[in-house]
Amino acid sequence: MGQNQFFEYTSHNEIRYNTRHPEACAAIDPGTNYLRMYLCENNIQNVPENQKFVLQEDGHLLHMQTQKCLQAEGNAYNGSPAPLLRPCTNSEYQKWFFQERS
């Protein structure tokens, strides 16, 4: 949201924040649209459903459990920018990309 941060999209459909250990994973608490960070599961076979996102070809990050898309919001949390879940649209605020690091 205006600044570059190092996030990783994994082959297990997780969004990981990888700047320190233990790693944190993006998740959605039940009944909310807010993205939160929780410690990642060590066992990749047990990724919680609220942490699964699919990066679609058009750039949408679809949260599997809610079937909503991650959207950048400028005034989302007490006046601060934050990513939220919203119904999927063609909005540029729902387009995400990841680059491979060399």
RAVEN-V711097 format. One record per backbone hydrogen bond with DSSP energy under -0.5 kcal/mol. NH is the residue of the N-H (numbers start at 1). CO is the residue of the C=O. E is the energy in kcal/mol with one decimal. If there is no record, write none. Layout:
BEGIN
nh=<NH | NH>
co=<CO | CO>
e=<E | E>
END
This chain:
BEGIN
nh=<7 | 8 | 10 | 10 | 13 | 16 | 16 | 17 | 18 | 18 | 24 | 25 | 26 | 27 | 28 | 29 | 32 | 35 | 36 | 38 | 40 | 44 | 46 | 47 | 51 | 52 | 53 | 53 | 54 | 55 | 56 | 56 | 59 | 62 | 62 | 63 | 63 | 64 | 64 | 65 | 67 | 68 | 69 | 70 | 71 | 72 | 73 | 76 | 76 | 77 | 78 | 80 | 82 | 84 | 85 | 86 | 94 | 95 | 96 | 96>
co=<5 | 16 | 8 | 14 | 10 | 8 | 14 | 24 | 6 | 16 | 17 | 38 | 15 | 36 | 50 | 34 | 29 | 83 | 27 | 25 | 23 | 42 | 43 | 44 | 48 | 49 | 13 | 51 | 62 | 53 | 54 | 60 | 56 | 54 | 60 | 61 | 68 | 52 | 62 | 49 | 63 | 63 | 86 | 61 | 84 | 93 | 82 | 73 | 80 | 80 | 76 | 77 | 73 | 71 | 33 | 69 | 91 | 92 | 59 | 94>
e=<-1.0 | -3.1 | -0.6 | -2.4 | -1.6 | -3.4 | -0.6 | -3.0 | -1.0 | -0.8 | -1.4 | -4.0 | -2.7 | -2.6 | -1.6 | -0.8 | -1.8 | -1.2 | -3.1 | -2.6 | -2.2 | -0.8 | -2.1 | -0.7 | -2.0 | -1.3 | -2.8 | -0.5 | -2.7 | -0.5 | -0.9 | -3.0 | -2.2 | -2.7 | -0.7 | -0.5 | -3.2 | -2.0 | -0.7 | -0.6 | -2.4 | -0.7 | -2.9 | -2.1 | -3.3 | -2.6 | -1.9 | -0.5 | -1.8 | -2.3 | -0.5 | -1.7 | -2.3 | -2.8 | -2.5 | -2.6 | -1.6 | -1.4 | -2.3 | -0.5>
END
